[in-house]
Structure formats: C-alpha cells, structure tokens
Amino acid sequence: MLRNTRRVAALPLCIALLAGAAEGRAEGPPEAVARLMAQANAAAREDRLADSRDLWMAVWRLERAQVAACNIGALSLRLGDAPAAVRWLSLCKEIMRAPRTPAERALVASRLSDLARARQLAGELHVVAPAGSKITIDGAPAELEGDKPIPVAPGHHVVRAVLDGNVATAEIDVPRGEAREVVLTFSARPAGVPAPLPGLPAAPAGAPAPRPGPRASPLPPSPPRPGPRPELVAGGFGLSATLAAIGGVMLVGAEKKDDAGDTAALSAGPNRCFRLTRPICQQSASAYDDAIAYRGVGLAGLIAGGAVLAATLGYTFYPRGPAEITVSANGLTLTSSF
C-alpha cells in the first residue's frame, strides 16, 4: 500500500518534468538562441550573408521570433533570392508587432521597403486546384495557403497538380513584378472507370470493360512533328531561285563565249587558227576556255538549285502526323497532316 502511494505521489512530478521538457524543446534554450543570434550578427558584419542567413534559420527553428523572419527575408533579398525574400518578409509583416520606439519604427520601415523591392524583382503565382492536390512548381513541392500567392522567379514555369492518380499540368510565363493565375482542373471520368496509368490514354466513355487476362498495354500515340518553319521555307525557295538564276546566266555567257571564239577563229582566215601563236587565235582559244568554265558553273548552279528546291519541297510537304489510307469505291484516299 505504501509503495502504491509513493507511485501516485510521484506521478504529478513526472508529468510536470515532461511538460517542462516539452516546453523547453518547443521554445528552445534561451542561451542557445542568444548564441546563434550573436553568431548571425557577427557573420552579417563580416559580409558573410549566406552564413548569417543559415544561422537565422537555425534561430527560427528553435524560436519562431519576428527578428529571425525579418532578417532571413532581408538577407535573402541581398543574396539575390527575391522569391525567398518575399516569403519571409511577408511573414515578418504578418507577425510584426507595432513599433514602440523611433529605432523600431525605422527598422519596420526598412523591412517594408525591402518587401516592396523584393516584389518588384520576383513574380507571383495564384494557383487554383482541387482541394487535397499536391502542387509542384518546376518539380519542387509548393504549399497553397488559402488565397496567398506563391512567390516565384520571373520566367517560364511548369505547374502540376496530382490527386488520386489524376494529373493536371499547365505552363505559364510570369513577368517580373507581376502576378499570374493558374487554374488546374482534372478531366471528368465516368463512374467505375479506373484512373489511367501515367503516360497511357484513358478509355473512351461507353467502351466495354476489358476482359481479364494478360494483354499488352497500348503505347501512347506519337505526337505530330512541328510544322514547317516559314523562314526556312522562304530561304529554301530563295536560294533555289538564286542558284538557278546564276546557272542560267552562266550558260548564256557560255554561249556568248562560244560565239566570240567562233568569230575570232573566222577572222583568222581559211585555216581557222591552225597556228595558235597568232593573237587572234589566242583570243579565240581563251574565249573557248571561258565558255567551258561558264558552262560548268552554269550546270552546277542549275543542279544545286534543283537539289535545294527538292529539299525545300520535301521539308514543306513531308507528313508530320500519322497517315491514314481509306479504301472506297472511288479509290484510295491518303489523309495526313503536313
């Protein structure tokens, strides 16, 4: 009986000790917090801003104090991390107590100025998704807190929502200093139809249930190739026409050189430049040589122009989607996208 009484009397003491230990873990040892604050301030004075921010993060984990959130936000801004600066300075503004001294009022004004500057450097996303969805932005998890926007770096972002096997994805560009809204919705699925596997198309509505047994999973259809680029098509036709024109001009020049050679040879007399030492005969031979060169360049230009034209036509009219052949009474019909 005495032993049980001692146990009952010791129980409140144990509970008090456990409660005190839990409270100490929640608030953090004051000496540890003070030591970390001193180290963080020293690192900031030495321009070791990243180390100072890490130390203030450690302070925040021990004690969620206003000074920690405000300093993390201010240091993030000076380190060039505008989205983090917006998050922490917004939290600093929410938990900030009313200033009571001129020094506190000046510090509050400085933090609010930092928050305005950070919002000018970052962008914001308002994500609307079904309740319970897991949200990621560029693959990194993101938490939705009511209607609060999510600070992001300016530029292109991929937003994704996942819930019960459903996936919704959207891509959006967020300009600097502006906010954009993304609405993620899942496509409706009839009751009783299971969610499709990732990467596989969903079964159409009204389709019969698949028979049990092993079967091969259908592969997703290949996406169509991008259409022809107008600048490449125009450049190809232009180059082909230029080469063909050069070839035609050179062939015409070759004919003129042949005529010039014949004229010079006839001017040499009845022997038609039997002796090439005469100047008129040398002129005739030079004209014939020029004609051969012009003709070669002209033929090469026409051939190259034809090849460029064929390549351009092939690039323009090459099918960029799956081709379908339909047999009917009128013959064969080829359908595709070009």
Protein Blocks (a to p, Z undefined) as FASTA:
>chain_A
ZZmmmmmmmmmmmmmmmmmmmmmmmnopfklmmmmmmmmmmmmmnopaklmmmmmmmmmm
moccfklmmmmmmmmmmnopaklmmmmmmmmmmmpccdfbfklmmmmmmmmmmmmmmmmm
mccddddddehiacdeehiacddehjaccdddeddddddddeehiacdddddddehiacd
dddddddddehiacddehiacddehiacddedddddddddddddddddfklmmmmmmmmm
mmmmmmmmmmmmmmmmmmmmmmmmmmnojnoomalkbmklmmmmmmmmmmmmmmmmmmmm
mmmmmmmmmmmmmmmmgcfbdcdddddfkbccddddZZ
